[in-house]
Amino acid sequence: MSDQKKNDPYVLLWLEAPLQSWGADSKFGRRDTLKFPTKSGVLGLVCSALGAGGQQTELLARFAPLDMQVMSYSKTKTNGNKQNKAPILRDFQTVGNGYEDKDPWQTLLIPKTADGKKAVGGGSKLTYRYYLQDAVFAVALQVPSDLVDGVAQALQNPSWDIYLGRKNCVPTELVFQGQFADLDELNQQASSFSQAKKLLEDFRVLQGEQEGDEHFTLNDVPIAFGEHKKYRDRQVTLLYTQEEPMDG
């Protein structure tokens, strides 16, 4: 990262909702979720706030080399003990009513009657959608210095609806929680906010290959949005944190 990029500021995004879903490589009828937000998902949220549709290749190219870190939190019970996160929710949905699919393998997904015939108005396919339940994240997103004010304003007054991975994942807390000159200031704000909500930090996702507990290669850096999406890889490090429960 160049010195100029190191000096670019950060915005703090607070992602809290009953349901969130952050897919990385899901296709066809099964839509999985990672256990933390992806860079493509977060930048999609930013583009929605800006009202920036289409490919947005120039805008995305400016964000591609910049930093993004994630802090994951768990809720605590009133006695101060850590509360386990709810399991991942699997939701069954149907899509494509009346759709005729010539692919015999895809046709197997279409529900049939008891005697094997298509139902009236048939053509719908079963899909599987996975969601994180009651998840809470703080995201430190580095933003080009000449864009940070516009991004901050857009996140507070979004042009289009913003959601946490899918359109049914509506945030229950204000997403924008400030802009900061560096990570130290942002981490202080995230820590204060999480303590006020009686949350405990579970893990952090750091950009790049660093000392930590797990390492991943994610194909989640968007090069182009729109109809023909393109992505490139990013290395991330997962670091488990050890916070003590707070007194209730």
Residue pairs with C-beta under 8 A, 6 or more apart in sequence:
1 65
1 66
1 67
5 65
5 66
5 142
7 145
8 66
8 142
8 143
8 144
8 145
8 148
9 142
9 143
9 145
9 148
9 179
9 180
9 181
9 182
10 67
10 140
10 141
10 142
10 143
10 179
10 180
10 181
10 182
10 183
10 186
11 140
11 141
11 143
11 148
11 151
11 152
11 155
11 176
11 178
11 179
11 180
12 138
12 139
12 140
12 176
12 177
12 178
12 179
12 180
12 186
12 189
12 190
13 42
13 45
13 138
13 139
13 141
13 155
13 175
13 176
13 177
14 136
14 137
14 138
14 139
14 173
14 174
14 175
14 176
14 177
14 193
15 37
15 135
15 136
15 137
15 138
15 139
15 164
15 171
15 175
16 135
16 136
16 137
16 171
16 172
16 173
17 135
17 164
17 169
17 170
17 171
17 172
18 133
18 134
18 172
19 89
19 131
19 132
19 133
19 164
19 166
19 168
19 169
20 33
20 37
20 131
20 132
20 135
20 137
20 164
20 165
20 169
21 31
21 33
21 129
21 130
21 131
21 132
21 164
21 165
21 166
21 169
22 33
22 34
22 36
22 37
22 38
22 41
22 132
22 164
22 165
23 31
23 32
23 33
23 34
23 38
23 41
23 165
24 32
24 34
24 38
24 40
24 218
24 219
24 220
25 32
25 219
26 32
28 106
29 109
29 125
29 126
29 127
29 128
30 127
30 128
31 127
31 128
31 129
31 130
32 130
33 88
33 130
33 131
33 132
33 165
34 218
35 72
35 132
36 70
36 72
36 137
36 203
36 205
37 70
37 137
37 139
37 164
37 165
38 218
38 220
39 68
39 218
39 220
39 221
39 222
39 234
40 220
40 221
40 222
40 231
41 164
41 165
41 220
42 68
42 139
42 141
43 60
43 63
43 222
44 222
44 225
45 162
45 163
45 164
45 175
46 141
46 151
46 154
46 155
47 53
47 56
47 59
47 225
48 158
48 159
48 160
48 161
48 162
48 163
49 151
49 154
49 155
49 158
49 159
49 160
49 162
50 150
50 151
50 154
50 159
51 154
51 158
51 159
51 160
52 59
53 226
54 225
54 226
55 224
55 225
55 226
55 228
56 224
56 225
56 226
57 223
57 224
60 222
60 223
60 224
60 225
61 223
62 144
62 147
63 143
63 144
64 221
64 222
64 223
64 232
66 141
66 142
66 143
66 144
67 140
67 141
67 142
67 183
67 207
68 139
68 140
68 141
68 142
68 207
69 139
69 140
69 183
69 204
69 205
69 206
69 207
70 137
70 138
70 139
70 140
70 204
70 205
71 137
71 138
71 139
71 140
71 190
71 194
71 201
71 203
71 204
72 135
72 136
72 137
72 201
72 202
72 203
72 204
72 205
73 136
73 137
73 138
73 194
73 197
73 199
73 200
73 201
73 202
74 82
74 83
74 84
74 85
74 136
74 199
74 200
74 202
75 83
75 134
75 136
75 198
75 199
75 200
76 82
76 83
76 198
76 199
76 200
76 245
76 246
76 248
77 83
77 248
78 248
79 248
80 245
80 246
80 247
80 248
81 245
82 200
82 245
85 132
85 133
85 134
85 135
85 202
86 133
86 134
87 133
88 130
88 131
88 132
88 133
89 130
89 131
89 132
89 133
90 128
90 129
90 130
91 128
91 129
91 130
91 131
92 126
92 127
92 128
92 129
93 126
93 127
93 128
93 129
94 111
94 124
94 125
94 126
94 127
95 124
95 125
95 127
96 123
96 124
96 125
97 121
97 123
97 124
98 121
98 122
98 123
98 124
99 123
99 124
99 125
100 123
101 107
101 110
101 123
101 125
106 125
109 125
109 126
109 127
110 118
110 122
110 123
110 124
110 125
111 119
111 122
111 124
111 126
112 118
112 119
112 122
113 119
129 166
131 166
131 169
136 194
136 197
136 199
138 177
138 190
138 193
138 194
140 183
140 186
140 187
140 190
143 151
143 179
148 179
149 179
152 176
152 179
155 162
155 175
155 176
156 174
156 176
161 167
162 171
162 175
163 169
163 170
163 171
164 170
164 171
177 189
177 190
177 193
178 186
178 189
180 186
180 189
194 200
194 201
195 246
198 246
198 248
200 243
200 245
200 246
201 241
201 243
202 240
202 241
203 213
203 238
203 239
203 240
203 241
204 238
204 239
204 241
205 236
205 237
205 238
205 239
206 212
206 236
206 237
206 238
206 239
207 234
207 235
207 236
207 237
208 235
208 236
208 237
209 215
209 235
209 237
210 237
210 239
211 237
212 237
212 238
212 239
213 238
213 239
213 240
214 237
214 238
215 235
215 236
215 237
215 238
216 235
216 236
216 237
216 238
217 233
217 234
217 235
217 236
218 233
218 234
218 235
218 236
219 231
219 232
219 233
219 234
220 231
220 234
221 231
221 232
221 233
221 234
222 229
222 230
222 231
223 230
223 231
223 232
224 230
